[in-house]
Amino acid sequence: MKCIAAIFAAGLMLLVYSCNNSGNKKEEPKVADSVIATTPAATELVFQPFKIIMIQHAVKDYVSWKAAYLAHDSMRMAYGISSFILGRGMIDTNVVMIMDKISDVAKAKEFSASPNLREAMQKAGVNGKPIFAYVDVIRHDAAKTAQKDRLMITHKVKDFDAWLKVYDAEGKAKRMEYGLTDRALGRGVDDPNMIYTVFVISDMAKAKARLASEELKKLMTDAGVEGQPELTFYRADDR
């Protein structure tokens, strides 16, 4: 009898334990077969053309001028002008090249003619008469580079579309062989046949040899370039 009672008690305990265990068990959440984790595809940035005001002038002392220029950023912003590129002449280091983005051409021209700007320039040590230009930037490579030497070529053409075909036919790879990497391409706002091309210089000797070559002169003539191109060598200033 004792043996039967023990067996009965053990069976009862096993039944109670089993019921309690099943009552505490939690169901694992089910994931619908149709739900698939996805990673958003990287969105490529599409270049949007923009306008700039370009100012070139000489200064008495670049370091002093730069401090004064940066201090007047709020004045430029009031006219819809934002800082973009600052360059310093390579041949004459007291020649300044400013390229700032503009939101409104009319307001930028108003800024250029304002007495406040003339006064600020005089205090900053600007020499001579500044040169202003307003440019539609239609191509721009913003990739970071350790190379700071730049070349800007400015010239007028008979027909922009005809010139562009010749320029593109020459190609970036060909220009790189001569130490010139495409950086920007712009057209004059007031005269769309006034062209501005900017290059990063990776090899100055090769670049100068190319600029002096008869092959390039012929290429420019075939492309409809009028007059003598203006060459501006400058060094980008990261401020």
BELDAZI-V794175 format. One record per residue. N is the residue number from 1. SS is DSSP state (H for helix, E for strand, - for the rest). PHI is phi in whole degrees, -180 to 180 (999 if undefined). PSI is psi in whole degrees, -180 to 180 (* if undefined). Layout:
n=N ss=SS phi=PHI psi=PSI
n=N ss=SS phi=PHI psi=PSI
This chain:
n=1 ss=- phi=999 psi=-43
n=2 ss=H phi=-59 psi=-38
n=3 ss=H phi=-66 psi=-41
n=4 ss=H phi=-68 psi=-40
n=5 ss=H phi=-63 psi=-39
n=6 ss=H phi=-65 psi=-42
n=7 ss=H phi=-66 psi=-40
n=8 ss=H phi=-65 psi=-41
n=9 ss=H phi=-66 psi=-41
n=10 ss=H phi=-65 psi=-40
n=11 ss=H phi=-66 psi=-40
n=12 ss=H phi=-64 psi=-43
n=13 ss=H phi=-63 psi=-39
n=14 ss=H phi=-65 psi=-38
n=15 ss=H phi=-67 psi=-45
n=16 ss=H phi=-62 psi=-45
n=17 ss=H phi=-61 psi=-42
n=18 ss=H phi=-65 psi=-41
n=19 ss=H phi=-67 psi=-42
n=20 ss=H phi=-64 psi=-41
n=21 ss=H phi=-65 psi=-41
n=22 ss=H phi=-71 psi=-29
n=23 ss=H phi=-72 psi=-29
n=24 ss=H phi=-87 psi=-11
n=25 ss=- phi=-69 psi=129
n=26 ss=- phi=-98 psi=140
n=27 ss=- phi=-79 psi=134
n=28 ss=- phi=-74 psi=136
n=29 ss=- phi=-61 psi=137
n=30 ss=- phi=-94 psi=138
n=31 ss=- phi=-102 psi=126
n=32 ss=- phi=-61 psi=140
n=33 ss=- phi=-60 psi=-26
n=34 ss=- phi=-80 psi=-13
n=35 ss=- phi=-86 psi=120
n=36 ss=- phi=-125 psi=127
n=37 ss=- phi=-69 psi=130
n=38 ss=- phi=-128 psi=149
n=39 ss=- phi=-105 psi=125
n=40 ss=- phi=-57 psi=136
n=41 ss=- phi=-70 psi=142
n=42 ss=- phi=-63 psi=132
n=43 ss=- phi=-90 psi=124
n=44 ss=- phi=-78 psi=136
n=45 ss=- phi=-77 psi=128
n=46 ss=- phi=-98 psi=128
n=47 ss=- phi=-65 psi=134
n=48 ss=- phi=-116 psi=123
n=49 ss=- phi=-56 psi=150
n=50 ss=E phi=-145 psi=169
n=51 ss=E phi=-112 psi=148
n=52 ss=E phi=-133 psi=156
n=53 ss=E phi=-104 psi=131
n=54 ss=E phi=-115 psi=126
n=55 ss=E phi=-126 psi=131
n=56 ss=E phi=-130 psi=131
n=57 ss=E phi=-163 psi=167
n=58 ss=E phi=-98 psi=154
n=59 ss=E phi=-132 psi=160
n=60 ss=- phi=-70 psi=-43
n=61 ss=- phi=-146 psi=120
n=62 ss=H phi=-62 psi=-44
n=63 ss=H phi=-62 psi=-45
n=64 ss=H phi=-66 psi=-42
n=65 ss=H phi=-62 psi=-44
n=66 ss=H phi=-60 psi=-42
n=67 ss=H phi=-61 psi=-42
n=68 ss=H phi=-69 psi=-39
n=69 ss=H phi=-62 psi=-48
n=70 ss=H phi=-65 psi=-29
n=71 ss=H phi=-71 psi=-18
n=72 ss=- phi=-104 psi=25
n=73 ss=H phi=-62 psi=-37
n=74 ss=H phi=-64 psi=-33
n=75 ss=H phi=-66 psi=-41
n=76 ss=H phi=-68 psi=-41
n=77 ss=H phi=-62 psi=-30
n=78 ss=- phi=-64 psi=-22
n=79 ss=- phi=-104 psi=15
n=80 ss=- phi=75 psi=27
n=81 ss=E phi=-111 psi=128
n=82 ss=E phi=-123 psi=143
n=83 ss=E phi=-59 psi=140
n=84 ss=E phi=-136 psi=-71
n=85 ss=E phi=-132 psi=137
n=86 ss=E phi=-126 psi=130
n=87 ss=E phi=-130 psi=156
n=88 ss=E phi=-126 psi=132
n=89 ss=E phi=-55 psi=143
n=90 ss=- phi=-89 psi=-34
n=91 ss=- phi=-81 psi=-48
n=92 ss=- phi=-118 psi=108
n=93 ss=- phi=-73 psi=-4
n=94 ss=- phi=-100 psi=12
n=95 ss=E phi=-95 psi=132
n=96 ss=E phi=-111 psi=139
n=97 ss=E phi=-122 psi=116
n=98 ss=E phi=-115 psi=130
n=99 ss=E phi=-131 psi=107
n=100 ss=E phi=-117 psi=145
n=101 ss=E phi=-74 psi=145
n=102 ss=E phi=-128 psi=145
n=103 ss=- phi=-97 psi=-19
n=104 ss=- phi=-148 psi=118
n=105 ss=H phi=-63 psi=-43
n=106 ss=H phi=-60 psi=-43
n=107 ss=H phi=-69 psi=-35
n=108 ss=H phi=-66 psi=-39
n=109 ss=H phi=-69 psi=-35
n=110 ss=H phi=-63 psi=-42
n=111 ss=H phi=-61 psi=-44
n=112 ss=H phi=-61 psi=-32
n=113 ss=- phi=-96 psi=1
n=114 ss=- phi=-74 psi=141
n=115 ss=H phi=-60 psi=-32
n=116 ss=H phi=-62 psi=-38
n=117 ss=H phi=-68 psi=-44
n=118 ss=H phi=-60 psi=-41
n=119 ss=H phi=-66 psi=-43
n=120 ss=H phi=-63 psi=-40
n=121 ss=H phi=-65 psi=-42
n=122 ss=H phi=-63 psi=-43
n=123 ss=H phi=-66 psi=-31
n=124 ss=H phi=-81 psi=-9
n=125 ss=- phi=91 psi=30
n=126 ss=E phi=-74 psi=132
n=127 ss=E phi=-103 psi=140
n=128 ss=E phi=72 psi=-171
n=129 ss=E phi=-93 psi=125
n=130 ss=E phi=-67 psi=150
n=131 ss=E phi=-106 psi=125
n=132 ss=E phi=-111 psi=143
n=133 ss=E phi=-146 psi=150
n=134 ss=E phi=-122 psi=123
n=135 ss=E phi=-129 psi=137
n=136 ss=E phi=-88 psi=113
n=137 ss=E phi=-87 psi=114
n=138 ss=E phi=-106 psi=-12
n=139 ss=E phi=-144 psi=140
n=140 ss=E phi=-159 psi=129
n=141 ss=- phi=-102 psi=110
n=142 ss=- phi=-95 psi=11
n=143 ss=- phi=-61 psi=139
n=144 ss=- phi=-70 psi=142
n=145 ss=- phi=-146 psi=144
n=146 ss=- phi=-78 psi=-15
n=147 ss=- phi=-81 psi=124
n=148 ss=- phi=-105 psi=-15
n=149 ss=E phi=-73 psi=134
n=150 ss=E phi=-130 psi=155
n=151 ss=E phi=-133 psi=127
n=152 ss=E phi=-113 psi=127
n=153 ss=E phi=-109 psi=124
n=154 ss=E phi=-118 psi=129
n=155 ss=E phi=-160 psi=163
n=156 ss=E phi=-102 psi=147
n=157 ss=E phi=-126 psi=159
n=158 ss=- phi=-70 psi=-42
n=159 ss=- phi=-147 psi=121
n=160 ss=H phi=-61 psi=-47
n=161 ss=H phi=-61 psi=-40
n=162 ss=H phi=-67 psi=-42
n=163 ss=H phi=-62 psi=-44
n=164 ss=H phi=-62 psi=-36
n=165 ss=H phi=-62 psi=-43
n=166 ss=H phi=-68 psi=-42
n=167 ss=H phi=-62 psi=-46
n=168 ss=H phi=-70 psi=-31
n=169 ss=H phi=-67 psi=-36
n=170 ss=H phi=-63 psi=-46
n=171 ss=- phi=86 psi=153
n=172 ss=H phi=-62 psi=-42
n=173 ss=H phi=-60 psi=-41
n=174 ss=H phi=-64 psi=-43
n=175 ss=H phi=-66 psi=-34
n=176 ss=H phi=-65 psi=-31
n=177 ss=H phi=-62 psi=-25
n=178 ss=- phi=-101 psi=19
n=179 ss=- phi=78 psi=19
n=180 ss=E phi=-124 psi=118
n=181 ss=E phi=-106 psi=126
n=182 ss=E phi=-56 psi=132
n=183 ss=E phi=-121 psi=-45
n=184 ss=E phi=-157 psi=155
n=185 ss=E phi=-138 psi=128
n=186 ss=E phi=-139 psi=161
n=187 ss=E phi=-124 psi=146
n=188 ss=E phi=-62 psi=139
n=189 ss=- phi=-68 psi=-43
n=190 ss=- phi=-83 psi=-27
n=191 ss=- phi=-137 psi=96
n=192 ss=- phi=-62 psi=-11
n=193 ss=- phi=-94 psi=6
n=194 ss=E phi=-94 psi=119
n=195 ss=E phi=-109 psi=140
n=196 ss=E phi=-126 psi=116
n=197 ss=E phi=-118 psi=136
n=198 ss=E phi=-121 psi=136
n=199 ss=E phi=-129 psi=147
n=200 ss=E phi=-85 psi=131
n=201 ss=E phi=-95 psi=116
n=202 ss=- phi=-99 psi=-21
n=203 ss=- phi=-147 psi=103
n=204 ss=H phi=-64 psi=-41
n=205 ss=H phi=-62 psi=-46
n=206 ss=H phi=-65 psi=-40
n=207 ss=H phi=-63 psi=-45
n=208 ss=H phi=-68 psi=-36
n=209 ss=H phi=-64 psi=-40
n=210 ss=H phi=-66 psi=-42
n=211 ss=H phi=-63 psi=-29
n=212 ss=- phi=-92 psi=-3
n=213 ss=- phi=-75 psi=148
n=214 ss=H phi=-69 psi=-30
n=215 ss=H phi=-61 psi=-44
n=216 ss=H phi=-69 psi=-38
n=217 ss=H phi=-61 psi=-42
n=218 ss=H phi=-66 psi=-40
n=219 ss=H phi=-61 psi=-43
n=220 ss=H phi=-67 psi=-39
n=221 ss=H phi=-64 psi=-45
n=222 ss=H phi=-63 psi=-30
n=223 ss=H phi=-83 psi=-7
n=224 ss=- phi=90 psi=24
n=225 ss=E phi=-71 psi=133
n=226 ss=E phi=-106 psi=133
n=227 ss=E phi=74 psi=-172
n=228 ss=E phi=-90 psi=124
n=229 ss=E phi=-62 psi=146
n=230 ss=E phi=-97 psi=126
n=231 ss=E phi=-107 psi=127
n=232 ss=E phi=-123 psi=113
n=233 ss=E phi=-96 psi=127
n=234 ss=E phi=-147 psi=166
n=235 ss=E phi=-117 psi=127
n=236 ss=E phi=-65 psi=134
n=237 ss=E phi=-109 psi=117
n=238 ss=- phi=-79 psi=-1
n=239 ss=- phi=66 psi=*
